[in-house]
Amino acid sequence: MSIDTTEIILVNEADEETGSGGKLWVHQQALLHRAFSVLIFNDNNELLIHQRVFDKYHSGGLWTNTCCGHPNAGEEIKTAAKRRLGEEMGFTCDLDFLYKFHYKVTFDNQLTENEIDHVFTGLYNEPFEVNPAEVLAYKWVSIPEIMEEVKQKPENYTFWFRKILESDVLQDFVAVLS
């Protein structure tokens, strides 16, 4: 299991900052914290998804949205999302805030994600090279295709990505893309 000791932002139910804590400790204590998920589309209205490396501190080997993470203490959420996109996927682009939601899930290793997840979207069509320490595989998929894949084998996808795909906000966004 690999995890860094970065301080991440703790929040209350209103997403107001209440402090910070070490990333592992926050997940061990199931504390509410701020996170982000990035959804990058191309000109064909396909979503870039990736498979997490197996040694992630949770959800290793599962497929998920383009990238995700936590802002560091003192870091703006959109800045963090762009930083992490570069670290994981090897590129950055303009991001637009879509919506935020709260979810809580405890994993088999007893770590808990208790997050207010800020979802961002972006558009990208250029070549890129992923970080092999973060990304096992990646692919571009249509929303109907990924919805069917998740329906058939939900256990292959991260909890938060499944929640995003179920969102009416995402469905409305995708309808505008078409």
C-alpha positions in Angstrom: 0.0 0.0 0.0 1.4 3.4 -1.0 0.2 6.6 0.6 1.8 9.9 1.1 1.8 12.0 4.3 0.3 15.0 2.7 -2.0 17.2 4.8 -5.5 17.3 3.3 -8.4 19.6 4.0 -11.0 18.7 6.6 -14.5 20.2 6.1 -17.9 20.3 7.7 -21.2 19.3 6.0 -21.4 22.7 4.4 -17.9 22.2 2.8 -16.4 24.8 5.1 -12.8 24.2 6.0 -12.3 23.1 9.6 -8.6 22.2 9.5 -6.3 19.6 8.0 -4.9 16.2 8.7 -2.5 13.6 7.3 -4.0 11.8 4.4 -3.7 8.3 5.9 -5.0 9.4 9.4 -8.0 11.2 7.8 -9.0 8.0 6.0 -8.4 5.8 9.1 -10.6 8.1 11.2 -13.3 8.5 8.5 -13.1 12.2 8.8 -15.1 14.4 6.4 -12.7 16.0 3.9 -12.6 17.7 0.5 -11.8 15.9 -2.7 -12.2 16.3 -6.4 -12.9 14.1 -9.5 -12.0 15.1 -13.0 -13.9 14.0 -16.1 -12.1 14.7 -19.4 -14.0 14.4 -22.7 -12.7 14.5 -26.2 -14.4 15.9 -29.4 -16.1 12.6 -29.9 -17.9 13.0 -26.5 -15.9 10.1 -25.1 -14.8 10.1 -21.5 -11.2 9.3 -20.5 -11.2 6.7 -17.8 -8.3 4.8 -16.2 -7.5 1.8 -14.1 -5.8 2.6 -10.8 -2.5 0.8 -10.1 -2.9 -2.1 -7.7 -0.8 -0.6 -4.9 -3.1 2.4 -4.3 -4.1 2.7 -0.6 -7.7 1.7 -1.6 -9.5 0.7 -4.8 -6.4 -0.5 -6.5 -6.9 -2.1 -9.8 -10.4 -0.6 -10.3 -11.4 1.6 -13.2 -12.4 5.2 -12.4 -12.8 8.7 -13.8 -10.0 10.5 -15.6 -8.3 11.5 -12.3 -9.2 12.2 -8.7 -7.5 13.3 -5.5 -7.5 15.7 -2.6 -6.4 19.3 -2.4 -3.4 19.9 -0.1 -3.9 22.1 2.9 -4.0 25.7 1.7 -4.5 24.7 -2.0 -7.5 25.8 -4.0 -9.7 22.9 -5.3 -9.5 23.7 -9.0 -5.7 24.3 -8.8 -5.4 20.9 -7.1 -7.5 19.2 -9.8 -5.3 20.6 -12.5 -2.1 19.6 -10.6 -3.3 16.1 -10.1 -4.5 15.7 -13.8 -0.9 16.5 -14.8 0.6 14.1 -12.2 -1.6 11.2 -13.1 -2.5 11.6 -16.8 0.4 13.7 -18.0 -1.5 16.7 -19.3 -3.5 19.6 -18.1 -6.4 21.6 -19.7 -9.0 24.1 -18.7 -11.5 22.7 -16.1 -15.0 23.7 -15.3 -16.8 23.0 -12.0 -19.9 20.8 -12.6 -21.2 20.0 -9.1 -20.3 18.5 -5.7 -21.7 15.7 -3.7 -21.0 13.9 -0.4 -20.4 10.2 -0.1 -19.0 7.8 2.5 -17.7 4.3 1.9 -15.5 2.0 4.0 -13.2 -0.3 2.2 -12.0 -3.8 3.0 -8.8 -2.5 4.5 -10.9 -0.4 6.9 -10.0 3.0 5.3 -13.0 5.2 4.7 -13.6 7.8 2.1 -15.9 10.4 3.7 -15.7 13.1 1.1 -17.3 16.2 -0.4 -16.3 15.5 -3.9 -16.1 18.4 -6.4 -16.6 17.2 -9.9 -14.8 19.1 -12.8 -15.0 18.6 -16.5 -12.6 19.4 -19.3 -12.0 18.9 -23.0 -8.7 17.4 -24.3 -7.8 15.9 -27.7 -4.0 15.8 -27.8 -1.6 12.9 -27.2 -0.5 12.3 -23.6 1.7 10.0 -21.6 0.3 8.7 -18.3 2.3 8.2 -15.1 2.8 4.5 -14.7 3.1 4.8 -10.9 -0.6 6.0 -10.9 -2.2 4.5 -14.0 -2.3 0.8 -15.1 -4.4 1.4 -18.2 -6.7 3.9 -19.8 -9.3 4.2 -22.5 -11.8 6.6 -24.1 -15.4 5.4 -23.8 -18.8 6.8 -24.6 -21.1 7.5 -21.7 -23.6 4.8 -22.9 -20.8 2.3 -23.2 -19.4 3.0 -19.7 -22.9 3.0 -18.2 -23.5 -0.5 -19.6 -20.1 -1.7 -18.4 -20.7 -0.5 -14.9 -24.2 -2.0 -14.9 -22.7 -5.4 -15.9 -19.7 -5.4 -13.6 -20.0 -2.6 -10.9 -17.3 -4.3 -8.8 -14.7 -3.3 -11.5 -15.3 0.5 -10.9 -14.6 2.8 -8.0 -17.5 3.7 -5.7 -17.3 7.4 -6.3 -17.2 7.0 -10.1 -20.3 4.9 -10.0 -22.0 7.7 -8.0 -20.9 10.3 -10.5 -22.3 8.2 -13.4 -25.6 7.9 -11.5 -25.9 11.7 -11.2 -28.6 13.6 -12.9 -26.2 16.5 -13.2 -23.8 14.4 -15.3 -26.6 13.1 -17.4 -27.8 16.7 -18.1 -24.2 17.7 -18.9 -23.7 14.7 -21.3 -27.1 15.6 -23.0 -25.7 19.1 -23.8 -22.6 17.5 -25.3 -24.5 15.5 -27.8 
